[in-house]
């Protein structure tokens, strides 16, 4: 298993322009949030590609992703395991397990059976498939999560200084 973990993102050009136009924090809070692409690397596995184009290819809701990453950080500092759903793919989820100075990160997909041409979404019937995984040093994991989360929220604040104070609550101290 290759030891590699990274998080990359890109806010769409359209959403960058919309953020710049915000006059009150409530507008940002009431909106669905900036969209774009996010790519999570686990060893040789990459969740999705980020293309150098004006529009998002995946339309990921970025602020939800980065709030979740902050939650992962805070929960793993004191705990051993946390699971978060893949926001854009309801059948997928990520599991983070900490122990012995390392963090195991896994991306799973739920495989639902098909009966009479229809998916059966009974929670007792699905199988799970590990799509990708990696083990990284604990300090490296926390550094990558903190850098990614804070970079995203700093970019939002730089796009519109009105949001600077508001987004501080989502950064990792």
HELIX and SHEET records of a PDB file:
HELIX    1   1 UNK A   13  UNK A   21  1                                   9    
HELIX    2   2 UNK A   25  UNK A   30  1                                   6    
HELIX    3   3 UNK A   62  UNK A   78  1                                  17    
HELIX    4   4 UNK A  138  UNK A  159  1                                  22    
HELIX    5   5 UNK A  161  UNK A  163  5                                   3    
HELIX    6   6 UNK A  164  UNK A  167  1                                   4    
HELIX    7   7 UNK A  168  UNK A  170  5                                   3    
SHEET    1   A 3 UNK A   5  UNK A  11  0                                        
SHEET    2   A 3 UNK A  35  UNK A  42 -1                                        
SHEET    3   A 3 UNK A  45  UNK A  46 -1                                        
SHEET    1   B 3 UNK A   5  UNK A  11  0                                        
SHEET    2   B 3 UNK A  35  UNK A  42 -1                                        
SHEET    3   B 3 UNK A  60  UNK A  61 -1                                        
SHEET    1   C 4 UNK A  81  UNK A  85  0                                        
SHEET    2   C 4 UNK A  92  UNK A  99 -1                                        
SHEET    3   C 4 UNK A 102  UNK A 111 -1                                        
SHEET    4   C 4 UNK A 127  UNK A 137 -1                                        
SHEET    1   D 2 UNK A 114  UNK A 115  0                                        
SHEET    2   D 2 UNK A 118  UNK A 119 -1                                        
END                                                                             
